[in-house]
Amino acid sequence: MQNGESHEAPRAQCGTCSGLKDEEYAFLKCGRPESSTTLPAAFKFLKVVRDFKPMSSRALQLRQCPECGSYYLYRSDYEYLTNGTEDEEFLTRLTEEQAAEWIERPEEP
């Protein structure tokens, strides 16, 4: 990047990433749609680059924007309760350095 050019410029010009904040959070409480939220629609366009916990109900994935190449870390978690579950989703935009660390990360056993 040239002097004075911000990291925001490429994101603002990307049709997918412009719909995502640096940190996104969603919460789903079974049986309580009025208190539930979802990740923005743009999340669905991100491609899974690495799935660190395949077949797990708690996701840990490196995702990438097919339009501009930005990387995101996606995590999900849940708590089982007698009357249903509470599900959480987290999406974090990564810097190039952070993305490189996740790309090089070994698979979990």
C-alpha positions as CSV (number, residue, x, y, z in Angstrom):
1,M,0.0,0.0,0.0
2,Q,1.1,3.5,-0.7
3,N,1.5,6.2,1.9
4,G,-1.8,7.4,3.1
5,E,-3.8,4.5,1.6
6,S,-5.8,2.8,4.2
7,H,-6.7,-0.9,4.7
8,E,-10.3,0.2,4.4
9,A,-10.1,1.0,0.7
10,P,-9.9,-2.5,-0.8
11,R,-12.7,-3.7,1.6
12,A,-15.0,-0.8,0.8
13,Q,-14.6,-1.6,-2.9
14,C,-15.4,-5.4,-2.5
15,G,-19.0,-6.3,-2.9
16,T,-18.7,-9.1,-0.4
17,C,-16.4,-7.6,2.3
18,S,-18.2,-4.2,2.3
19,G,-21.1,-6.1,3.9
20,L,-18.9,-7.4,6.8
21,K,-17.4,-5.7,9.8
22,D,-14.0,-6.6,11.2
23,E,-15.9,-8.6,13.9
24,E,-19.3,-10.2,13.5
25,Y,-21.3,-12.1,16.0
26,A,-24.5,-14.1,15.9
27,F,-26.6,-15.8,18.6
28,L,-29.4,-18.3,18.2
29,K,-31.5,-19.4,21.1
30,C,-33.7,-22.4,20.3
31,G,-37.3,-21.4,20.7
32,R,-36.6,-17.7,21.0
33,P,-36.4,-16.2,17.5
34,E,-37.0,-12.7,18.9
35,S,-33.7,-12.8,20.7
36,S,-31.7,-14.5,17.9
37,T,-29.4,-12.9,15.4
38,T,-27.6,-14.2,12.3
39,L,-24.4,-13.3,10.5
40,P,-24.7,-10.9,7.6
41,A,-25.7,-12.4,4.2
42,A,-22.3,-11.7,2.8
43,F,-20.9,-14.4,5.1
44,K,-22.4,-17.1,2.8
45,F,-20.2,-16.1,-0.1
46,L,-16.9,-16.7,1.9
47,K,-15.2,-19.9,0.8
48,V,-13.8,-22.4,3.2
49,V,-10.0,-22.6,2.7
50,R,-9.2,-24.8,5.7
51,D,-11.5,-26.7,8.1
52,F,-9.6,-27.3,11.3
53,K,-12.3,-29.3,12.9
54,P,-14.1,-31.3,10.2
55,M,-17.1,-33.3,11.4
56,S,-17.2,-31.3,14.7
57,S,-20.3,-29.5,15.9
58,R,-17.9,-26.6,16.9
59,A,-16.5,-25.1,13.7
60,L,-13.1,-23.6,13.3
61,Q,-12.5,-22.5,9.7
62,L,-10.3,-20.3,7.7
63,R,-12.5,-18.6,5.0
64,Q,-11.6,-16.4,2.1
65,C,-13.5,-13.8,0.1
66,P,-13.6,-15.0,-3.6
67,E,-13.8,-11.4,-4.8
68,C,-10.9,-9.7,-3.0
69,G,-9.0,-12.5,-1.3
70,S,-9.5,-11.2,2.3
71,Y,-9.3,-13.9,5.0
72,Y,-11.6,-14.5,7.9
73,L,-11.6,-16.9,10.9
74,Y,-15.0,-18.4,11.5
75,R,-15.8,-20.1,14.8
76,S,-19.0,-21.6,16.2
77,D,-19.9,-22.9,19.6
78,Y,-23.0,-24.1,21.4
79,E,-24.3,-24.9,24.8
80,Y,-26.8,-27.7,25.3
81,L,-29.6,-26.8,27.7
82,T,-32.5,-28.9,28.8
83,N,-35.0,-26.7,26.9
84,G,-32.9,-26.4,23.7
85,T,-29.5,-25.0,22.7
86,E,-27.8,-21.6,22.5
87,D,-25.6,-21.4,19.4
88,E,-23.0,-18.7,18.8
89,E,-21.1,-17.8,15.6
90,F,-18.0,-15.5,15.4
91,L,-16.4,-14.1,12.3
92,T,-13.1,-12.2,12.5
93,R,-11.4,-10.5,9.6
94,L,-7.7,-11.4,9.6
95,T,-4.6,-9.4,8.6
96,E,-2.3,-10.9,6.0
97,E,0.1,-11.9,8.8
98,Q,-2.7,-13.5,10.9
99,A,-4.0,-15.4,7.8
100,A,-0.5,-16.7,7.0
101,E,-0.3,-18.1,10.6
102,W,-3.6,-19.9,10.1
103,I,-2.6,-21.2,6.7
104,E,0.6,-22.7,8.1
105,R,-1.1,-24.1,11.2
106,P,-0.9,-27.9,11.4
107,E,-4.1,-30.0,11.4
108,E,-5.5,-30.8,14.9
109,P,-5.7,-34.5,15.7
